[in-house]
Amino acid sequence: MRGNGRKVSFELERVDQGDGLCRLRWSGSLTIGEGDQLWRRTQKLLRQKPRPQQVLFDLTSVHEADGGAMALL
């Protein structure tokens, strides 16, 4: 949910793969209009223990992304 109670148009999950490697997997639409949520969720997942040494961005389930969101990532 956004701070205003509306649902965001993307999902984000962290998948730990061992040996310090984690995958951040996005799905849905990524827009700069939701950049604050995109940034906060990404940072929250990256701060979880164990801290990853390497991060893979998995965008295979993203069906739409604008340039602003991609620049933010």
N, C-alpha and C positions, 0 to 999 in steps of 0.2 A: 504494500500500500504506500501511496505517497503520503506526505505530511498532511495533505488536505483530505485524506480518506479515499481518494480514487486509486484504483488498481493500476499498477504500471504495466506496460505492454511487453515486458520481457521477464524471463526467468534466468536465474544464475545459480549454479551449484559448483561446489568444489569437490573434486575427486582426487584423493591422495593415492598415488601410484607406487609409493615406496621409494627408498633411496633418495629422499629429498625432492622428489618430483611430484608436482600436483598439476592437475588440469582444471582450468576454469571453463565451464561449459555454459554458454549463453544460448537462449532460444527466444524466438519472438521477434519483436521490432526494437531496434536500438536507435534512439533519437536524442539529439542534443537537448530537446525540451525536457527530457528525463535524466539529463546529465548528472544532476545532483544525486539522484538515487543510484545511477549507474556507478558513479565514483564511490559513494559510501559503501555500497554492497561489495564492490570489488576490494576496497581497502579492508573491510571487516573480514572477508574470507582470507585475505593474504596475511592478516595478523593472527589468525588462529594458530594454535600449536598443533603439530610441529610446524615451525616456519619453513616454508619451501626454499630450496636452493635453486630450483628451476621451476618455471611456470610455463605451461602450454596454454595458449588461448584457443579454445575450440568454438568456432563460429559456424559449424556445419548446420546447426538448426536455426540459425538466424535467417529470416526470410526477407528482412528489410533493414537497412542501416544507412543513416545519413552521414555525410562527411564530418560533421561536428562530433558525433558520437565516436566515429573511428579515430579522429584526432585525439580525443580524450583518452581513449584506450591506449 
